[in-house]
């Protein structure tokens, strides 16, 4: 049941809610999840730079990828207005890249929008999330982005930017969380790494 809009939750209540969101992420398919301070979210211009050099196929194709996503300075300001975030990962043990893509495109984003929605109905109406890849790859891979075309997003309550699109250094945050994460590219031999990993993050005020 939705909660009434209220003043900031007490520390005790907020802590319980954050722990519930953390556990909920795991229930929804995350391998692990942690509550992190917003001050521990690492934002680096070089991450966003990698969207352009070498140019990602999704660059300039949808509203949730650069250059349409908010800039680094704007995003830093946004993060500073939050207190905590739920950081979670999905490990894929299969050597198949298709399984990794499924985890990135389906499981991660589903966890993101469901956690965001639950926090919203708990009264944290500024909750907002970021996935492991861009929304076009998930929802509209073969369609023009209708938001860019001025027609409104086809999936406004589910489409979110990838963490990298706003400059979040997911690799460093994974390392700080004690998670083993390996760089994965198009030429990777899946058998050369123990697992493939994708991550998501939901900011909660």
Secondary structure, 3 states (H helix, E strand, C coil): CCCCCCCCCCHHHHHHHHHHHHHHHHHCCCCEEEEEEHHHCCECHHHHHHHHCCCCCCCCCCCCCCCCCCCHHHHHHHHHCCCEEEEEEEEECCCCHHHHHHHHHHHHHHHHHHHHHHHHHCCCCCCEEEECCCHHHHHCCCCCCCCCCCCCCCCCCCCCCEHHHHCECHHHHHHHCCCCCCCCCCCCCHHHCCCEEEEEEEEEC
